[in-house]
Amino acid sequence: MNSLFMLLVVREARLLCRRPAELANPLVFFAIVIALFPLAVGPQTQLLQSLSPGLVWVAALLAVLLSLDGLFRSDFEDGSLEQWLLSSHPLPVLVLAKVMAHWLFSGLALVLLSPLLALMLGLPGRCLPVLLASLLLGTPILSLLGAIGAALTVGLKRGGLLLALLILPLYIPVLILGSGALQASLQGLPVAGHLLWLASLAALTITLTPFAIAAGLKISVSE
């Protein structure tokens, strides 16, 4: 099973490398939102610094959501999803490998890009480890939860709006905890509680969401 998981991750990585635009779009969106925000509110350092925790997390959330609409669409169109359903291998393992490969190429890149953009907003350097830790724990949660909506809307030609309506309510706890950790770090308060809650949510989503994604794909493909 471990060998199968790694083979699927490598396969998805190769497919993603053939579609660089799909990988670049969320990162470009993330960078543009944060770069344009100081132009809209003004160059006041104190104001930008106080708004930076929420802004970074909202931009990251929307960037991840933007990348999820076509997560299973190409597999649905070429018939790969039907083969997955007919396979003797557990479908939750297959979808977990796909989502993890997608996160490695999009979510992890977003995490690595975030410190540079946060510095543009005046976020102190002492807050950057908390920013990286919170996004490293939070973006896999966003990807896995978003994959549930992507699985349910994979058969729809214009499912992007429905995907957002389905998933955004589930993102609220992650947004609160992630921005709260960064805000606490900015104010010099303890952040361990926020990060531990994010770690708990990450463990819970990795454990449970593959089954929900598999169920959503079965519903979508069978219709």
JOJOGI-V547726 format. One record per residue. N is the residue number from 1. RES is the residue in one letter. PHI is phi in whole degrees, -180 to 180 (none if undefined). PSI is psi in whole degrees, 0 to 359 (999 if undefined). D_FIRST is the distance of its C-alpha to the first C-alpha in whole Angstrom. Layout:
n=(N	N)
res=(RES	RES)
phi=(PHI	PHI)
psi=(PSI	PSI)
d_first=(D_FIRST	D_FIRST)
This chain:
n=(1	2	3	4	5	6	7	8	9	10	11	12	13	14	15	16	17	18	19	20	21	22	23	24	25	26	27	28	29	30	31	32	33	34	35	36	37	38	39	40	41	42	43	44	45	46	47	48	49	50	51	52	53	54	55	56	57	58	59	60	61	62	63	64	65	66	67	68	69	70	71	72	73	74	75	76	77	78	79	80	81	82	83	84	85	86	87	88	89	90	91	92	93	94	95	96	97	98	99	100	101	102	103	104	105	106	107	108	109	110	111	112	113	114	115	116	117	118	119	120	121	122	123	124	125	126	127	128	129	130	131	132	133	134	135	136	137	138	139	140	141	142	143	144	145	146	147	148	149	150	151	152	153	154	155	156	157	158	159	160	161	162	163	164	165	166	167	168	169	170	171	172	173	174	175	176	177	178	179	180	181	182	183	184	185	186	187	188	189	190	191	192	193	194	195	196	197	198	199	200	201	202	203	204	205	206	207	208	209	210	211	212	213	214	215	216	217	218	219	220	221	222	223)
res=(M	N	S	L	F	M	L	L	V	V	R	E	A	R	L	L	C	R	R	P	A	E	L	A	N	P	L	V	F	F	A	I	V	I	A	L	F	P	L	A	V	G	P	Q	T	Q	L	L	Q	S	L	S	P	G	L	V	W	V	A	A	L	L	A	V	L	L	S	L	D	G	L	F	R	S	D	F	E	D	G	S	L	E	Q	W	L	L	S	S	H	P	L	P	V	L	V	L	A	K	V	M	A	H	W	L	F	S	G	L	A	L	V	L	L	S	P	L	L	A	L	M	L	G	L	P	G	R	C	L	P	V	L	L	A	S	L	L	L	G	T	P	I	L	S	L	L	G	A	I	G	A	A	L	T	V	G	L	K	R	G	G	L	L	L	A	L	L	I	L	P	L	Y	I	P	V	L	I	L	G	S	G	A	L	Q	A	S	L	Q	G	L	P	V	A	G	H	L	L	W	L	A	S	L	A	A	L	T	I	T	L	T	P	F	A	I	A	A	G	L	K	I	S	V	S	E)
phi=(none	-64	-65	-61	-61	-67	-63	-67	-62	-64	-60	-66	-64	-65	-65	-68	-66	-82	-125	-63	-64	-66	-79	-78	-56	-63	-67	-65	-61	-59	-68	-67	-59	-72	-70	-82	-60	-60	-70	-83	-101	105	-90	-64	-62	-64	-66	-62	-64	-71	-89	-60	-59	-67	-65	-61	-74	-65	-63	-65	-61	-68	-66	-64	-62	-62	-83	-95	-60	-101	-59	-108	-66	-65	-68	-68	-72	-93	88	-65	-63	-63	-67	-62	-68	-85	-69	-80	-80	-62	-63	-58	-67	-65	-72	-64	-63	-66	-67	-66	-64	-62	-67	-61	-95	-116	-66	-68	-63	-64	-61	-69	-80	-61	-60	-62	-71	-66	-64	-64	-90	85	-69	-62	-62	-67	-89	-64	-60	-67	-59	-64	-65	-67	-70	-65	-84	-84	-65	-63	-63	-61	-66	-69	-66	-64	-65	-63	-64	-63	-68	-73	-108	-64	-85	-94	-70	-126	-96	-62	-67	-64	-59	-64	-65	-74	-97	-55	-60	-74	-79	-59	-60	-65	-62	-64	-69	-66	-69	-65	-63	-69	-66	-64	-63	-64	-92	78	-98	-64	-117	-61	-62	-63	-68	-67	-65	-63	-64	-65	-64	-63	-63	-68	-69	-63	-78	-102	-65	-57	-71	-68	-64	-61	-64	-64	-66	-64	-65	-68	-73	-77	-77)
psi=(321	321	318	316	314	322	320	320	316	318	313	325	319	319	320	325	337	350	67	333	323	330	325	328	311	322	318	318	314	314	319	317	313	325	326	337	315	331	333	322	349	168	14	116	317	319	313	320	319	331	345	321	311	321	315	318	322	317	319	318	313	325	317	317	322	327	352	346	321	22	313	2	316	323	326	319	326	3	3	324	322	322	324	318	328	348	154	350	150	126	322	324	320	315	328	319	320	315	321	321	319	318	321	327	340	306	317	323	322	319	316	331	335	322	319	316	326	323	330	333	3	15	129	152	331	342	349	320	323	320	312	317	317	317	326	326	326	323	325	326	315	319	316	317	318	329	332	312	321	323	321	333	11	331	357	138	324	68	6	316	317	321	315	317	325	322	326	319	328	339	343	313	321	318	316	314	317	311	328	321	318	322	319	319	321	327	2	22	163	142	359	322	314	316	324	322	320	319	321	317	323	315	321	317	320	328	318	323	330	326	322	321	316	318	319	320	321	321	314	319	327	345	999)
d_first=(0	4	5	5	6	9	10	11	12	14	15	17	18	20	21	23	24	26	27	29	31	29	28	31	33	31	32	36	36	35	38	41	41	41	43	46	46	48	51	51	52	54	53	54	51	52	51	48	47	47	45	42	40	40	40	37	35	36	36	32	32	33	32	28	29	31	28	26	28	26	23	22	25	24	21	23	26	25	23	19	19	20	18	15	17	17	13	12	9	9	12	12	8	10	13	12	11	14	17	15	16	19	20	20	22	25	25	24	27	29	29	30	33	34	36	38	39	40	42	44	45	46	43	44	42	41	39	37	34	34	34	31	29	30	29	26	25	26	25	21	23	25	22	20	23	25	22	23	26	25	23	26	28	26	29	32	34	35	33	33	36	34	31	33	35	32	30	33	34	30	31	34	32	30	33	36	34	33	37	38	36	38	41	41	41	43	46	45	43	40	37	35	35	34	31	29	30	28	25	25	25	22	20	21	20	16	16	18	18	15	16	20	19	17	20	22	21	21	25	26	24	26	29)
